[in-house]
Amino acid sequence: MSATETGAKASQPPASGPDGAAGAPVFSVHGLWKVFGPRADRVPGSSVADLPAEELRRRTGCTAAVRDVSFEVRQGEVFVVMGLSGSGKSTLVRCLTRLIEPTSGTLHIDGEDVLAMDKARLRELRRHRAAMVFQHFGLLPHRTVLDNVAYGLEIQGMGKAERRAKATEMVAKVGLTGLERRRPGQLSGGQQQRVGLARALAADPEVLLFDEPFSALDPLIRRDMQEEVIRLHHDEGRTMVFITHDLSEALRLGDRIALMRDGGIVQLGTPEEIVGSPADDYVRDFVRDVPREQVLTVRNALRAAEDGERDSGPTLAPDATIATAIEAVARSGGPARIMDGSRLLGVVDHQRLLAVVAGLRVKGAPA
């Protein structure tokens, strides 16, 4: 097993539904390759498959944009794929709906083989089951906001009155009420991106696919759009696959993150797993400047409660961040109790909290 496979599979628990019960994943991807170049289908599984990118190009004329990638996207989660430019993340998300044809591997949505779909079934997938929100908004400049949002419904053959009513509902959902009659050129970048999001939502897809949708936006507008995604996910529980090159965005949005490099997944895990237990030096360097106290939870600093600590002091939930615990301990002057409902898991004190921030191994804390 390769180092990439080890990093991905070690962090990936079984898929589960929204109620926590085990169930079929929305997307299931195994051994997926996308190779560009002559005789691309001969590269996966061959003696040259593991060559570095430059050596592979020199010997075969091929570029492996996605290399032997495996993961599952669970129902109701925000699954983030991140990496630097050229890592393969945008190619990967386009493979999920065959906007780009994979070279080899298996790909299923709700247990159905995507690679076996005929043209009609593939159109249904793209129109109804998985909607894409692109970096470049792709709005029709001669159409109003309302008509842009309704465009996909028009293509589906929905009647004018029904699609305009649905579009009006989606415009309100993304906070653009009152701007329905404006054209894209009269909107800010953030407002245009909201139109693109509303257009995707109008089809009521099972999965929303985001391909670096906010990278062209100013920082404040970008943060507003991130808040919008968080709000929509909280309100609807819709499954999302989000592509980004921005680590802070990935940590903020993702339930789990797949970190890519040279077409492969280097590590797959929760934000806390990636920041707290980097798989290799590449990931370690990637997360080096992340404020650990904003990502890691108090589980990393737990110790057993001593006499007199069980019934006094502030209480925190197990998923409280280290930053929250530092504030609570500073205010109280003593340890904080970590409670899972009515059960005491342990306590955290200033010494252990600061050790976690400093990246030191805390004895007795989860590995």
N, C-alpha and C positions, 0 to 999 in steps of 0.2 A: 504494500500500500504506500502511495506517495505521501510526502509531507503535506501536500495540499489536501488530500483526502483525510488525513489524520486530523488536521486542524478543523475541517468542516464537520466531520462526522462525530468527533468527540464532544462537540458542543450542542448537538442537535437532538433534543428529546423527541419522543413520538408526537405525531400530529394530534391535535385535539380540536373539538368543536368549541363553540362559544360558551357552552356550559361546562367545559373542562373534560368532557367525556372523549375518549379516543374515537376518531372517525377519519374518514378519507380526507386527505388534504385537497385544497382547491387546485393548486398546481403541484405536480410531482415531476421532477426533472432528474434524470439519471444518466450519467456518462455523456452529457451533451457536448458536441463539438460544432464549431463553425469555422471552417477553413476556407480562405479565399486563395484562388490561384489554380494553376493547371493540375489536373488529376487530384483535386483536393480530397476526394473520398479515399485515397490511398494512405493519407497521413494518419488518421486515428488508428491506434493499435499497432502501428508499424514501428520499426526500429528507430525512426527519426522523430517519433511523436513527442519525446521528452527533451528534444534539443532546445536550447535557448532560441528566442525569437529570431535573432539575426542569423544564427547558424542555420536554422530551418529555412529561412528565406534564401540563403546562399546556396544550400544544397538542393532545394526543391522548387524554389520560386513561389512558395506558398507562405501565407500569413495565417497563423492560428489565432483568430480573434477571441474565440471561446474554447477552452481546453478542458475536456473531461470534467464538466461541472455537474454536481449533484446537490439538490436541495429540495425541500418541500415548503410550500406556503400554506399556512393553516388558515382556516376560516376565521375571519374577523381580526386578523393581525395586520400590522403595518410592517412589511418585510422590506428592509432597505438594502439595496445593492450599491456599494460605494467603492470608489477607487480613483486614481489619478487618470488624466487624459490618456487614452490608449490602453486602458486596463481591460476593456471588453465589456463594460457594463451596459452601454447603450445597445451594442449588438445583441447582448443576452436578452434584454427586455423585448427587443423586436423579434427574437426567435420565439418568444412565448406565444405569439399569435401568428407566426410565420409571415410577418412582414419581411423578415429575412429567413430563408430556408436553412434549417440546421443541416450540417453535413452528416452527422450520425448521432446516435443516442436515442433515448426515449423521452417523451413529453406528453403528460396527461393533464387534462382539466376535469375535475370531478370524476376521475376514473376513465374518462373518454380519451382515446388516442388522438392527439392533435395532429400527428404526422400522417395519420390515415384519413383525415377529413378530406372530402371532395370540395370543390369550389363553393357549392351552395352551403355546406355545413360550415366552411371557413368564414363565409360572409356572415352567417348567423352568429358565429363566435365573436367577430369583430364588432358587429352592430349591437348585440344584445348582452353578451356575457363578459366582455373585457374591453373597456373603453380606454383610449390613450389620451393623456394630456401632455402635449409636447412643449419643449423649451421655446420654440418660436410658435406664436399663438395660432397661426394658420387661420385667422379670421378672414371672412370675405368682406373687403372694404366697402362695397356698395350696399351691403345689407346692414340693417339696424341691429342693435344688441339683441332684441327679441328674436329677430329672424335668424341671426347667427346661432343662437341657442337652439332654435327649432329646426335647424337645417338637417341634423341627423334624423329627426323624426319625419321630416318631409321625405327624405330618401327612403325611409322605411314604408312610406305610403300612408302615414297617419293623416286624417282629415285636418283641414286648416284650423277650424275652431278648437279641436282637441289639442293639436300640437302647440297652438299659441297659449292655451290655458296651461299646459304642462310647462312650456318655456317660461311663462310668467311666474309660476311656482318656483322654478329653479333660479331665476333671476333674484327673487326675494331670498332664497336660501343662501346665496353667496353675497348678499348685501348690496345689490345694485338696483334696488327699487327706486324708480324715478328716472333711471337712465335708459329705459327700454327703447326709446326712439332715437338715441344717439347712434352714430356710426363709429367704428373702431378708431378712426383718426381723431375723434373728439375725446378719447379716453386716455387716461394715464396707463403706463405699463402694467401696474398692479391691477387696474380695472380691466384691462384687456385679458390678463391672465385669469381673472375671475370669470370672464365670459367663456374662456376656454374650459374652465372647470365646470361651469354650469351646463355647457354643451355636452360634456362627457356624462354628467349626472342625469341629464334629461333622458338618456337611453335606459336608465335604471340598471346599470350593469352589475354583475356579481362582483367584479374586480375592477378597480381603477389602477391603471398603469401610468406612472408619472416618469417622464424622461427628462431629468434635470429641468423641471418647469420654472424654477425661480432663479436660475443662475444669471439671467440677464437683468434682474431687478436690482434697484438700489437697496442697501442693507435694511432700512426701516420698512420699506414695502415688502421686502423678502420676509422679514419677521412677521409682518401682518399676514402674509399668505401662509406661512407655517402655522400660525395660530388658527387660520381658517381650516387647514387640513386637520389639525388636532381636534377642532370643534366638530367638524363633520364626522370624523371617526368616532368621537365620543357620542354624538347624537344618533348615528346610524349603525355603527359597528361594521361598516363596510370593509371588505378585504382590500388592501392596498399594497402595491409593489412600487417602491419609490427609488428612483435612480438619482444619485448625487455624487459630486466629488468633494463635497463640503462635510468634514467630519463633525462639526458642531451641529449641522442640520441633521445628519444621520443619527447622532446621539439623542437629539431632541425629539425626533419623530419615530424612530424605530423601536418596535418590540424586539426584533432581532435584526442583526446586521450581517451581511455577507461582504467581507472585504476582499476585493479582487486585485490581482497583480498579474500582468502578462497573460491574461485570459483565464486564469484559474482562481479558485477561491482559496485564499491564504488562511482565513479564519471565519467561522460562522458562529455567532453567539449573541447573547443579549449585550446591550451597551455595557453593563457592569462586568460581564465576562471578558469583553474585549479590552476594556480599560484596566481591569484588575488582574487579568491573567493573559497577557499577550502571548500568542502562539509562537512568535519568533522575533528576531531582531527588527525585521521590517515593520511588523505591527507595533512593536515596542517604540520604535522611532516615530511611527505615525501618531501615536497617542501621547507622546512624551509631554506635550504642552497642555493637555486636557486637565482642567481643574478636577482632580480626583474626588474632592469632597462634594462636587455637584453631581457625580454619576454613581459613585459607590454607596451602598446602603449600610445601615448600622449592623447588619449581619456580619460584616467583615471585622467588627470591633468588639463583638460580644465576649463577655466573660461571665462566669457564674456569680450570682448574687451572694454577698457575704451577709453575716448577721447584721440586722438593722437596715439593710438595703431593699428588702423585699416589699416593705409597706410604705416607703416614703420616696420622694423624688418625683420629677416629671415623668410622664409616660409617653412613649412613642411607638408607632407601628413598625413592624419588621422591615417595611420597604421605605422607611424614612431615610433621607440622605444623610451622609456624614455632616454636611453643612448645617442641616436642621438640628442634628444632635449636638453639634458644637455650640450653637446658640442656646439650646435648652440647658446644657451643662454649665455654660458660662453664666446664665441667668440664675440658676439654682445654687451654684457653688458646689454641687455634688453630682454623683452618677445619675443617669437617666435610666429608667426601667423600660425594657422592650417587651411589649405585651402583644401576644397573638390572641385577640379576644380577651378572655379572662385568664389566659395562661401566661405565666412569666417565663420568657425565654432566657433572660439574663439581663445584665446591665452593661452600659458603656460609660467610661469615664474619660476625662480630658487626656490622660496619658495615652490610652489606646486609640482614641480618635486622632490625635496628632500623629501617632505612629503610622496609621493608615494613610493620612494625607502625605506623609513623607515617603510612602512606598515601602515601609518596613514590614516584614512578616510579623503578624501578631499571633503569639502563641495561643492556641485554643480556638482561633477563629477559623471559619471555613476556608479551605485551601483555594 
